[in-house]
C-alpha cells in the first residue's frame, strides 16, 4: 500500500451566519479514510467523509478546519 496523496486541498471560505459552508478534499489512494478537525486538535465527531458541511453557520463556527486522510500505509 502507498500513502494517500491529497490532490486538491480544502479551500478557505467565508460565510455569513445562517448560510451553509462546505469544505472538501480530493485524495488519491486505496481504501481512504477521512477525519475533519477544527483548530487543529478538535476532532469533529462523525465528520469522516471527503466533505464536511456546516448547515447553519454561527459565529462560533469560525476557525481553521483541516482534514487528515489515511489508509493502511499511514496518514
C-alpha positions as CSV (number, residue, x, y, z in Angstrom):
1,X,0.0,0.0,0.0
2,X,1.1,3.6,-0.6
3,X,0.4,6.7,1.4
4,X,-2.6,8.8,0.4
5,X,-1.9,11.8,-1.8
6,X,-4.1,14.9,-1.4
7,X,-4.7,16.2,-5.0
8,X,-7.0,19.1,-4.1
9,X,-6.8,20.9,-0.7
10,X,-9.8,22.3,1.1
11,X,-10.3,25.9,0.1
12,X,-10.6,28.8,2.6
13,X,-14.2,30.1,2.7
14,X,-16.1,32.9,4.5
15,X,-19.8,32.6,5.1
16,X,-22.4,34.8,6.7
17,X,-24.3,33.5,9.7
18,X,-27.4,31.4,8.7
19,X,-25.8,30.1,5.5
20,X,-24.1,26.8,4.9
21,X,-20.4,26.1,4.5
22,X,-18.9,23.1,2.8
23,X,-15.2,22.0,2.8
24,X,-14.0,19.3,0.5
25,X,-10.8,17.4,-0.2
26,X,-9.7,15.2,-3.1
27,X,-7.2,12.5,-2.5
28,X,-5.7,9.5,-4.4
29,X,-5.0,6.2,-2.9
30,X,-6.8,2.9,-1.9
31,X,-9.2,2.5,1.0
32,X,-9.0,6.1,2.1
33,X,-10.5,7.3,5.4
34,X,-11.1,10.9,6.4
35,X,-11.3,12.8,9.7
36,X,-12.0,16.5,9.9
37,X,-10.7,18.8,12.7
38,X,-11.4,22.3,13.9
39,X,-8.5,24.5,15.1
40,X,-6.0,21.6,14.6
41,X,-6.9,19.4,17.6
42,X,-10.7,19.5,18.0
43,X,-12.0,16.3,16.4
44,X,-15.3,16.8,14.6
45,X,-17.3,13.6,15.6
46,X,-18.9,12.0,12.6
47,X,-17.0,14.1,10.1
48,X,-15.5,11.2,8.2
49,X,-16.1,11.8,4.5
50,X,-14.2,13.8,1.9
51,X,-16.6,16.7,2.5
52,X,-17.6,18.5,5.7
53,X,-20.7,20.7,5.8
54,X,-21.8,23.2,8.4
55,X,-25.5,23.5,7.5
56,X,-26.3,26.7,9.5
57,X,-23.1,28.8,10.2
58,X,-22.9,30.7,13.5
59,X,-20.1,32.9,14.8
60,X,-18.8,30.1,17.0
61,X,-18.0,28.1,13.8
62,X,-15.2,30.5,12.9
63,X,-11.9,28.8,12.9
64,X,-9.4,26.7,11.0
65,X,-10.6,23.4,9.6
66,X,-8.4,20.6,8.4
67,X,-8.7,17.0,7.3
68,X,-6.5,14.0,7.7
69,X,-6.6,11.4,5.0
70,X,-5.3,8.0,5.8
71,X,-5.2,4.4,4.8
72,X,-3.3,1.3,5.9
73,X,0.0,2.9,4.8
74,X,-0.4,5.9,7.0
75,X,-1.7,9.5,7.1
